[in-house]
Amino acid sequence: MRLRFDDDVLAFRDEFSAWLDEHRPTDEEMAADPARSSAHVPDWAARWTRRMFDDGWLVPGWPAELGGRDAGPVETLVYLETLAAEDVPRTTNPQGLGIIAPSILDYGTQEQIDRYAMPLLRGERSACLGMSEPDAGSDLANLKTRAVLDGDRYVLNGQKVWTSGANYADFCFLFCRTDPDVPKHKGISIVLLEMDTPGITVRPLSEIVHPDYPDLNEVFLDDVEIPADHLVGELNNGWRMANGSLAHERGMVWLNSVLGLESAMDDLLAAAPAAVGALGTQERAVAIDDVVRLYVDTQAARCLGYRGYARLVKGGTAPEQALMKAYASETRRELALVAAELHGPAALRRTSVGRYGDGIGTLEDYFVTFGSTISAGSSEIQRNIIAERVLGLPRG
């Protein structure tokens, strides 16, 4: 059996590849002004996002007025594959483009769409996602940050943590508790919070691998006042909207995980011959076995990903998403470890620019991969989902 895309899909890919060759930002300008957090939008990134929006390549599956061209899901797949192969980011504010903008389009008022969603899509503003708290990480429903209605304003008090990009974001898509007297899943709402509002304190958290470019932050809210019309969607309906918001993220996280894994595998295959050749006989045999095993795992991840994507295209559910998230992220971490071991002392080098490593084979790259097993649903949470929703096992 030989798998291939239809001719119209291949034509779509060729059209995008040609456009990308002509308009993509250069490696030099990206390196000269790197993104300093996941909500920092350098000048080149703002221009690039706007160009993609104007030409219909920002989110191809959306209509033209939202930066797309009404492409189908298979076209979207090859679009993302092409971007990954060319190592070109759509945006330096992924949570803004991938979660917050579509959530505002789904649930927000027209005024909120015009003021917040559209500037995100045009690269004019950036956003962070205020979900996790010290006692509400994987258990979002346990959040304590309060929003109390006082006349025509909400008064916010509380703390968020691990808030990616809060140190550069223009606004926050904030989850808060608006009714403490109902079951914890039912009293949550979402508000839009300008990050320069008085009463907000942002404290970046130091990171081992990116000490000069911290992305994770603590956010403290002390009597922060916002207009009541900054409420997104219905009052106390935040839990349902949270599931919708995360669906935007999870729908592509597994695909991006596979694409990232394949890219790292290509780098490992390019570096492996020289690295393996420098080893002794026994070490060489072990290294070859590790590389081949990881190659097989990478191919299995792609097949599993295509199977899940085919289910989604047909309108069904895809339990493969939970499987893929855990499998691909953990395989990527193991690949980084094998690559670092192959490079030996050279893995200690550190020449990355901005928040992005300089490829596999460095100890830094290995450290970075741990984050992918946590973000968008930790491996532990994914295993719970697989056990309960896929295998039908009883809750422990």
N, C-alpha and C positions, 0 to 999 in steps of 0.2 A: 504494500500500500504506500502510495506517495501522496503526502498532504501538500496542498498549495492553495493560495488564495485565488478567487475569481479574477477575471481580467479587469473588471471595473475597480476592484479593490487595489490591484497592482497599479492601475492608472492613477488612482487617488494617491498611493504612496509615492509614485514617481513625481506627481505634481508637487507634493509637499517637499520632497527631497530637493527638487530644483529650486523651490522658493527658499528653503532653508540654506542652501548653498549660497544664494545671493544675498540674503539679509541677516544671517545669524551674527551675533556679536563675536568679535575675535577673542581668541584666548588671551591676547595681550591686554585688551581693555578689561576683561573680567579679572585678570590677575592684578592689574594696576589699581583697581578699586573694588576689592572683594566685599561680599556681604558679611557684615559683622554679627548678624544674628538672623534668625528666621523671620524677622519682621523688618530688617534693614533693607531698604530698596535703593541701591546706588543709582547714579544717574543713568548708567548704561542699562540697568535692569528696568528702570522706569520707561526708557525709550523702547526697549525690546518688548516689554509687555504690551505697551500701547500699539506697537507695530503689529504684533500678533493679533491683538484685538481688532484693529482696523482692517486687517486682511483676512479675518475669519479663521485664524489658526490658533487662537488661545484655547478655546474649548470647542473643537469641531462639531461635537454632537449637539450643541446648542444652536438656536437661530442666530441670524446675522447680527441682529441688534444687541445680542449678548456676547459677541465675539466668536461666533461659530459659523457653520455652514450646513446645518441640519444633516450631518453625517450620521451613518448608522454605527452600531456598536463594533462591527468588524473593522470599519474604517478607523474608528477611535483606537482600536487595538494596534493597528499598524502604525498609526500616528505616534502613539506612545513608544512603540518599539523603535521607531526611527529616531525620536528624540534621545532615547537611551543609547542607541548605537552611536549617535553623534555627540553625546555627552553635553547636551545643551539644556539648561533649565528653562521651563516655561516662566518661572517666577522665582524670586528669592523670598517670597512670603507664601509658602505652600499652604499653611493653615488658612490664610486669608482667601486664596483662590479655591482651595479644595474643599473647605468646610464652611467658612463663615459666609462668603458671598452667596453660594447656593442656598444656605439656610435662610438668609435674609430674603432671597428671591422666593423661597417657599412660604415663609411665614410673616414677612415684614409688610408694612404699609408702603404705599407708593413713595411717600416722602422718605422713608427709611431706605428704600431701594435706591432712590436718586442720590441721597446724601452719603450712603455707606457702601452699598453693593457695587454700584456702577464705578465709583472711583477706585475700588479694589480691582475691578476687572480692567480698568484703563491704566493701572500702575501709578495712580496719583496718590493713594493712601495705602497704609498697611494696618494689619490687625493682629491681635493676639486672642487666644481662647482661654477664658477664665473658668476652668472647671475644677482641677484638683485642689485640695486643701490638706492641711496637716493630718486631719482625721477622715479625709474623703479622697482617697486616691482611686483605687479600683472600685470602691463603693461610693459612687457619685451621690447616691441618694442620702448619704450621711453628711452632706455639706451643711455648714453652720452660718456662712455669710448671710446677713439679714438685709432685706430691703423693706423699709417701713414707709407706707404712704403717709405723707404729711401735706394735706392740701393738694396742690398740683405738682408735688415733687416727691420723689423717693429719697430716703436717707439710707445710705449704705454703710454697714460696719462689718468688718470681718477680715479674713486673710486668705489669700490664694498662694499656692506654691507650685514650683515646677512650671511656671507660666512661660512658655517659650516665646521669646521675642518681646516681652513686656517692656524691656529697656529701650526699644526703638519704635514700638507700635504707636499708631495715631489713636486707635480706639480698641476697646476690648468687648468681645462677645461674652458677657458675664452671666454665669449661672448663680442664682441666689435664692434664699428661702423667703417667701412672701407670706406663708401661713405656717406657723410652727405648731398649730393645734390639730393638724390632720396627719395621717400616716405619711412617713417621710418621703415616699415617692410622689405624693400628691400636692405638696406645698411648695414646689419649685417653679421659678419663673426665669426668664432671660431678659436682660436689659443691655442696651448699648451704652458704653461708658467711654467718654473722651478721656484719654490718658493724662491730659494736662489739667483735669479738674482738681480744684483744691481739695486736700485731704488724702490724696493718693501718694503713697511712698513705694518706690520700686527699689529693691535691693538685689542686684545680680548675685548669683551663686557661683563661686569659683569652681572651675572645672580643670581636671588634670590635663586633659588633652587639648583644651582650648583656653589657656589662662588669659590670653589677650583678647579673646572674643567670646565672652560668656553669653549664653543664650537663655539658660534657665534662670528664673527669677522668683523671689518672694514679692508679693504685692499686698500692701496693708491699706485698708480702707477705714478711715476715721471720720465719721459724720460727713461722708461724701454726698452731695446733693446733685440729683439729676432730674430733668423734667419727666413727668409721668408718661409723656408720649414716647419716651425711649424704651418702653416696654415692647418686647417683640412677641407677636402672637397673643394668645389668650393668657390671662392671669392664672397662675398655678398649673399651667399646662406644660411646664418646662421638661418634665420627664419624657413625655411623648416626643417633644421637639428634639430632645437630646438624642433619642434613638434615631430620629430622622437625620440630625446633623452628623452623627457618627457614621450613618450609612453612606453618606457622601464620601467620607474618608475610607471606610473599609471596602467600599466597592472597588477601589483602585489600589489600596495598599498592598493586597496580595500580588497584583500584577506588577506593581513597581518593585516589590520584593524579589520576584522572579527575574525581572530585567536587571536589577542591581546585582543579583547573584550571578547571572550569566556574564555580565560585564567583568565582574571580579574573576570569574573562571577563565575568561579570555586572557586577562592579565597574568593569571597564574600560569597558564599554559605557555605564554610567551616567555616568562621568566624561569620556568621549571628546568628546561634542559641544561642551562648553564649552572644553575644552583645544584641540581641533582648530580651533575657530572663532577662536582668538586667534593662529593661525599665519599666515604669509604664504602666497601661492598655491602655490608650489612645495612648501614644507614641508607644507602641508595635504594635497596630493595624496599625498605619500609616507606621511604619517601615516594617512590613510584606507586606503591600500593595506595598511599593516602591520596595522591593526585588522581589516580584512576577512579577510586571510590567516590571522590568528590565530583568528578565529571559525571559519573553515572547518577549521582544524587541530583545534580543540576539538571540533567535531562529529564529525570523523573519529575522534578518540580515544574518544568515547562509543560509536560504532558498533563499533569494534574491541574495546572493553571488553565490550560486550554479546555479541559473537560468542564471545569467550573464556569469558565466564561461562556461556553456553549450552552450550559443550562440557563444562564442569565439571559442570553440572547433570545432563547425560546420562551422567556417569561417565567421560568421556574426559579426555585430557590437553589442555592449552591452551598451545601455544607463544606465543599472544598475550600471555601474562603477561610474558615477557622483552621482547617488543616494546613492550608498554604501559609498562613501568617506565621504559625509556629515553626513549620518545617523549613521554610525558606530563610527566615531570620536566624534560626539556629544553625542551619547549614552554612550560611554566610559567616557566622561567627567562627565555626570550625575551620572554614576555608582560610580566614584571616590568621588563625593560629598556625595552621600548617605552613602558610606562606611566610610568616614571621620566623618559624623554626627553620625553614629552608634557607633564609637569608642570614641566619645566625646573628653575630654581633652587628651586622649592618642594619638589622631591624630596629636598632636603637636610634637611628638617624631621625631627625625631625625637621622636615623642610616644607611643611604645609603652609599654605597661604589662606588667610581668612578662616572660615569654619570647615573647610573641606580638606581632607587628607591628600597625600600625594600618591595614592594608589596602594595596592596591597603590598605586603612584605615589610611593613613597618609596624612597630609595636603600637604606634598611635592608631593605626587603622584597626588593629585588634581591639583596642579599648573602645573605639567608637562603635563597633558592631554590637556591643552590649546594649546600647540604647535602643537598637532596632528590635530587641526581644522584649522591650518594655512598652515603647510607644504604640499607640493605636490598639491597645489591648495586650497585656503581658502574656508570655507563654503559659503561665499558670492559669490565667483567665481563659485563654484559648482551649486549654485542656479541659477545663470545666465545661465550656460550651460543647466541645466534642463529646464529652462523656454524657451530658444531659440531653442535648438536642439532636445529636447524630446517633449515638449508641443507645439512647433511651435509658441510661442507668439512673438509679434513684439518687437524690441529693444526699451527700454524706452527713 
